[in-house]
Amino acid sequence: MDKTPFHGWRRVATLVGILAICAGTTTSNRSCSGFGSSNNGGDGGDDPTFVATLQVQDTQGNVTDSFQRQELIQMILTVRNRRDTTETIDFTDSRTSDFVVVRANTDNVVWQLSKKSAAPSQTPTTLSFAPGESKTFTTTWDQIDDSGDQVRTGTYEARGVLVFDGFDSRPLRASQQGSPLESFTIN
């Protein structure tokens, strides 16, 4: 009896299981960055090259998840090269990092740093990471949305990224170059 069809179904079942796990982790504010290793916009990999984290802080540098209306919110993105070799990331212009804020449990972007910043120069840019090196990118958000209005009280989520292919159209897409979402409340 030929066992080839059975093995094919087992592979399909494994793939479906992996996709289900990814769907569950991305909806619970975890990045599913364990697939498709690449050092240019990589969507992860079984052994991702980069790991990204985001800290949300008050202006005194205290990590917190609660802010008063109109209080400045600092976001610190840290990206680390996990490899023991120098790794590079190529960008199409001078914009290397970006930050977004969304209403909690949605993909509705309330604020995106690059929409409020000067347009990047069209000069391609490359970032090099030495073995084990971390790079930090920081911004401060004044709680003004992309329309120029003060945001409402409520729960929000922030993400920092090294800009990856497709980021502008899908800023919450899983990528090893993007942090998991960090939740915080504006009171």
C-alpha positions as CSV (number, residue, x, y, z in Angstrom):
1,M,0.0,0.0,0.0
2,D,1.4,3.4,-1.0
3,K,1.8,5.8,1.9
4,T,2.6,8.9,-0.1
5,P,-1.0,10.5,0.0
6,F,-1.1,10.0,3.8
7,H,2.2,11.9,4.2
8,G,0.9,14.7,2.0
9,W,-2.2,15.1,4.2
10,R,0.0,15.1,7.3
11,R,2.0,18.0,5.9
12,V,-1.1,19.9,5.1
13,A,-2.5,19.3,8.6
14,T,0.8,20.6,10.1
15,L,0.7,23.7,7.9
16,V,-2.9,24.4,8.9
17,G,-1.9,24.0,12.6
18,I,1.0,26.5,12.2
19,L,-1.2,29.0,10.5
20,A,-3.8,28.7,13.2
21,I,-1.1,29.3,15.8
22,C,0.0,32.4,13.9
23,A,-3.5,33.7,13.7
24,G,-3.9,33.2,17.4
25,T,-0.7,34.9,18.3
26,T,-1.2,37.9,16.1
27,T,-4.7,38.5,17.5
28,S,-3.4,38.3,21.1
29,N,-0.8,41.0,20.5
30,R,2.0,38.7,19.7
31,S,4.0,38.8,16.5
32,C,4.1,35.5,14.6
33,S,7.6,36.1,13.3
34,G,8.7,32.6,13.1
35,F,8.3,32.2,9.3
36,G,10.2,33.1,6.2
37,S,13.6,34.2,7.4
38,S,15.0,37.2,5.5
39,N,17.2,40.1,6.4
40,N,15.2,42.6,4.3
41,G,11.7,42.9,5.5
42,G,11.7,39.4,6.8
43,D,8.5,37.9,8.0
44,G,10.5,36.0,10.6
45,G,11.9,32.6,10.1
46,D,12.4,29.4,12.2
47,D,15.5,31.2,13.4
48,P,14.7,34.9,12.7
49,T,17.7,37.2,12.2
50,F,16.2,40.1,14.1
51,V,14.0,40.6,17.2
52,A,12.2,43.8,17.8
53,T,10.7,45.1,21.1
54,L,8.9,48.3,22.0
55,Q,8.8,50.1,25.4
56,V,6.2,52.8,26.1
57,Q,7.3,55.3,28.7
58,D,6.4,58.6,30.3
59,T,8.6,61.6,29.9
60,Q,10.6,60.7,33.0
61,G,11.6,57.4,31.3
62,N,9.3,55.2,33.4
63,V,7.8,52.2,31.6
64,T,4.0,52.5,32.0
65,D,0.8,51.6,30.3
66,S,-1.3,54.5,31.7
67,F,-1.2,58.1,30.5
68,Q,-3.2,61.3,31.2
69,R,-4.8,63.1,28.2
70,Q,-2.3,65.4,26.5
71,E,0.7,63.7,28.3
72,L,3.6,63.0,26.0
73,I,4.2,59.3,25.3
74,Q,7.7,58.1,24.5
75,M,8.2,55.0,22.4
76,I,11.5,53.2,22.2
77,L,12.0,50.5,19.6
78,T,15.0,48.2,20.0
79,V,16.0,45.9,17.2
80,R,18.7,43.2,17.9
81,N,20.7,41.1,15.4
82,R,20.4,37.6,16.8
83,R,23.1,36.2,14.5
84,D,26.8,35.8,15.1
85,T,27.4,37.5,11.7
86,T,27.0,41.1,10.5
87,E,23.5,41.5,9.0
88,T,22.2,44.4,6.9
89,I,18.8,45.7,6.0
90,D,18.3,47.7,2.8
91,F,15.7,50.5,2.6
92,T,14.3,52.2,-0.6
93,D,14.8,55.7,0.9
94,S,16.1,57.4,4.0
95,R,13.2,56.3,6.2
96,T,14.5,53.4,8.3
97,S,12.0,53.3,11.2
98,D,8.4,54.2,11.9
99,F,5.9,54.0,14.7
100,V,2.1,53.6,14.6
101,V,-0.7,53.8,17.2
102,V,-4.0,52.0,16.7
103,R,-7.2,51.7,18.7
104,A,-7.0,48.6,20.8
105,N,-8.0,45.4,19.0
106,T,-8.4,47.0,15.6
107,D,-6.1,47.8,12.7
108,N,-7.4,51.4,12.5
109,V,-4.3,53.5,12.5
110,V,-4.8,56.6,14.6
111,W,-1.3,58.0,14.2
112,Q,1.7,57.2,12.1
113,L,5.0,59.0,12.7
114,S,6.0,59.2,9.0
115,K,2.7,60.9,8.1
116,K,3.8,63.8,10.4
117,S,7.5,63.8,9.5
118,A,9.3,65.5,6.6
119,A,9.3,63.4,3.5
120,P,12.4,61.1,3.4
121,S,15.1,61.7,0.8
122,Q,14.9,59.3,-2.1
123,T,18.5,58.0,-1.3
124,P,18.5,54.3,-0.6
125,T,19.8,53.5,2.9
126,T,21.4,50.5,4.5
127,L,21.6,49.6,8.2
128,S,24.3,47.2,9.3
129,F,24.1,45.3,12.6
130,A,27.2,43.7,14.0
131,P,26.8,40.3,15.6
132,G,24.5,40.6,18.6
133,E,24.2,44.4,18.1
134,S,21.1,46.3,19.1
135,K,19.9,49.6,17.6
136,T,17.4,51.9,19.3
137,F,14.9,54.2,17.6
138,T,12.9,56.7,19.7
139,T,10.0,59.0,19.2
140,T,7.6,61.0,21.3
141,W,3.8,61.2,20.6
142,D,1.7,64.1,21.8
143,Q,-1.6,62.2,21.5
144,I,-2.6,64.1,18.4
145,D,-4.0,61.9,15.7
146,D,-3.3,62.0,11.9
147,S,-6.2,64.4,11.5
148,G,-4.7,66.9,13.9
149,D,-7.2,66.1,16.7
150,Q,-6.6,65.2,20.4
151,V,-7.3,61.4,20.7
152,R,-10.1,60.3,23.0
153,T,-9.6,58.5,26.2
154,G,-9.4,54.7,25.9
155,T,-7.1,51.8,25.2
156,Y,-4.6,52.0,22.3
157,E,-1.7,49.8,21.0
158,A,1.6,51.0,19.6
159,R,4.1,49.4,17.4
160,G,7.6,50.3,16.2
161,V,9.3,48.9,13.1
162,L,12.2,49.0,10.9
163,V,10.3,49.7,7.7
164,F,9.6,46.5,5.8
165,D,8.1,45.9,2.4
166,G,4.3,46.5,2.6
167,F,4.5,48.4,5.9
168,D,2.6,51.4,4.7
169,S,-0.4,49.4,3.4
170,R,-0.3,46.8,6.3
171,P,1.5,48.3,9.3
172,L,0.4,45.5,11.7
173,R,1.6,42.6,9.4
174,A,3.9,40.2,11.2
175,S,7.5,40.9,10.6
176,Q,10.7,40.3,12.6
177,Q,11.5,44.0,11.9
178,G,8.4,45.1,13.8
179,S,7.7,44.9,17.5
180,P,4.6,43.2,19.0
181,L,1.8,45.6,19.8
182,E,2.2,47.3,23.2
183,S,-1.1,48.2,24.9
184,F,-1.7,51.4,26.9
185,T,-4.5,53.5,28.2
186,I,-5.2,57.2,28.0
187,N,-7.3,58.4,30.9
